[in-house]
């Protein structure tokens, strides 16, 4: 049981030098930003004059942050 819990919740965060709460917070922040970019793209799809570059700008910024983090581990 302990091995399963470790594998499911702790092994991956440990592999990127983070605790479970740290990793969860980062993952949830990324998810929220992706949802925000998706919502901006949906609005833009309906009303093209709104959020013309918002989704792509958010995705590029998120990509840059994730790429920078991957060089840290």
ABEGO torsion letter per residue (X at the ends): XAAAAAAAAAAAAAAAGBBAAAAAAAAAAAAAAAAAAAAAAAAAAABAABGAAAAAAAAAAAAAAAAAAAAAX
